[in-house]
Amino acid sequence: MKQPIVVHTEEDYQRAQERAQELSASPESPERDAELAALADAMLAFEMRLDEAEE
């Protein structure tokens, strides 16, 4: 079973960025594209939570 990608902390966000860079350098595949999309969604959700907390 695949685990969901969740970004709760700045450290998680940094790891997600590093993983996205690794995936971007790897050969294209449906699995890679799905993981990149999940990372992007998780990172965006984290950024939105930060923005809401600042308001």
N, C-alpha and C positions, 0 to 999 in steps of 0.2 A: 504494500500500500504506500502510495506517495504521501509525503507530509506537506501540509500547506506552508507557504512561505509567509512569515510574519515578521515585521520590523517593529520592535518596541523601543529600542534605544539607539543612540548615535553609533554605538559599536555595531549593532545589528545592521544599521544603514551602511556603515563602512564596509562590512563583510559583503553585503548585497552588491555594493558597487564593484568590489573586487571580483565577485563571482560573475557579474555581468560582463566585466572586461575579459575574464577567462573564456566565457561562453562565446563572446563576440569573435575571439580568435580561433575558435574551433570550427570544424566543418559544419555546414548547414545540415539540419535534420529537423523533423517535426518535434522531437523531444527538446532539442535545443531552443527552438523557437517558442515552445510552450513555457519552458523555464524562464526564458528572457521576458516573456509577457507577464508571467507571475511575479518576477522580481520587480518589473516596472510598476505593476499594480500595487505591490506591497510598499515600495518606496514612495509612490505618490500618496498612498493613504497615510504614511508616516508624516510626510511633508504637510499634508492637509491638517493633521492633528496638531502639529507644531504651530501652524498658522492660526488655528482656532484658539490654542492656548495663549497665544500672544495678544489676541484681541480682547 
